[in-house]
Amino acid sequence: MVLFLTFYPYKMKQTLFFLSLFLSVNVFAQYSDSSHDSRVVVHSDYRLDILGKRISEINTSILKAQARTAKGYRLMVLNTNDREYALRVRSELLQRFPEQKPYMWFANPYIKIKFGNFRTKEEATDYKSQISKMLDGASVYLLSETIEVKPDKDFDPDELR
């Protein structure tokens, strides 16, 4: 008798669980009694639509961010420890080539300047010769890098999928 009482609460909980599961299925699903058409009607929560729209917005923003970068080329223009010279070169690059962007950063003890977001080697090579002349024949190196790309105004993220 003691053995039966120790397992009884477990069996009772299990029975109640399956009974509540069965009743909840009957509450949320309606079955038609027609012999020709047997279908299940499911009532969904309105919050699922809101969640779906939010996930879609997040995925679109991620695709737009990924579309802003691509494989391309930049030019290594300068690697120096003279800050004033680096600032002069940067300002001259900005004045002569406003359509491209110089990237300047400090890597102790040097100041480095990379230049441009070029999609092709040919485009980068044209700028390379102009910049080398601007710096009195200094060496300018072509680097393969991930570059920034401006997406078109009629950008459609569904085309990337």
N, C-alpha and C positions, 0 to 999 in steps of 0.2 A: 504494500500500500504506500509506503514511503517513496519507493522508486517511482511510482506513477505520479505522485504529487510533485516530485522534483522536475519531471519532464513536461508536466501539464502546462505551466505558464509558457514554455517555449512553443508548444503546439498551439496554444491559444493565440499567441502573437502571430505566428505564421498563418493561421487560419484567418485572423482579422486582416492581415496584410493583403492576402489574396482576395478576400471578400471586398475590401475597399478598392483594390485595383480593378476588379470586375465591375463594380458599381460606377467608378469614375469613367471607364470606357463606355458604359451604357449612357452616361449623362452627356458626354461630349460627341458621341457619334449617333446618328439617327439612321436606322435601316428602313428602307421602304418595303412594304409587304407585297408589292406587285410581283407577280410571278414572271412577268416579261422583263422587268427592269429592276435589277438588284444593284444598288449603289450605296456608297457611304458618303455622308455629308459631314465635312469636318469644319468646325468653327475655329478660325485662327484669331490670335490676339493682334490687336491693332498696332502694338508696339513692334511687332516683327517687320511691318512695312517701314516704320521709322528707322529701325536698325538697318534694314536693307539699303535705304537711301543713304544713310550715313557711311556705310561700308563702301558704297559706290563712289561717294565723294572722296573718301580717303584714297581709294585705288586710283581715281583720276588724278589726284594731286601727286601721287607717287609716280605715275606714268609721265606727268608733265615734268617733274623734277629729273627723271631719268632721260627725258628727251632734251634736256638742256646741256648734257655732256655727250661727248663723242671722242673717238680716237682721232688725233690730229698731230699737229706740229707746233712747236714754239722755238724761238731763237734765244740762245744764251748770249746775251749782249755783253754783260759786264760781271766781273768778279774781282772786287777791290776792297781795300780797307780805308780808302779815302772817301769819307761821307760827302763832302762838298762836291767832289767830282761825280759821284753817283747821283746826287740830286740834280746836277747840271745835265747829265746825260738823260735822266728820266724826264726832265722838263723839255728838253729838246726833242725827245721821242714823242711826247704828247703834242708838241707844237707842229712837228712835221707830219706825223701820222695820227691824226685824231680819230680815224676809223678803227684803229687797233688799240689794244690795252697793254701797258707795261705792268709787270709784276715785280715788285721790289721787296726784298726781305733781308733781314739781318741774320746771318749764321756765323756766330762768333768765330773768328774776328773779322769775317768778310761781309760785305754788302753785295748781294747778287741781284741782277736784273735779268728777267726773262721778258720776252716781248711777243705779243700776238696770239691769236687763235686761228691757226691756218688749217684748213681741211686737206690741202694737197701740198706735196713737196714743191711743186712748181711755184705756187703762190708764195711759199716761205722763202724760196730761193731768190725771187725778185726783191723782196724786202731785205734779205741778207746782204745782197750786193749794195743796196742803197745805204744801209746802216753802217756797213764796213767803210764806205766812202765818207760818211758823216763822222766816223771816229778815226779818220786819217789812216785807214788801212788796217785797223785792229781786227783780230780774229773774232768771228761770230760763228757760233756752232748751232747746227740744226738738231733739235731734240724731239723724239717721238713721245708725246704725252697725251693725257686726257685733257681736252680743251672745253671751253664754254661755248655753247651754241645757242643762238637766240631762235626759239621756235617760231614758226610762222604764225601770223595772226589767226589764220583759219586752221589752227592745230586741232586735230581730232584724235584723242587718245585711243579710240577703238581701232584705228588703223595699225597701232603697234601690237595689238594682241594677236 
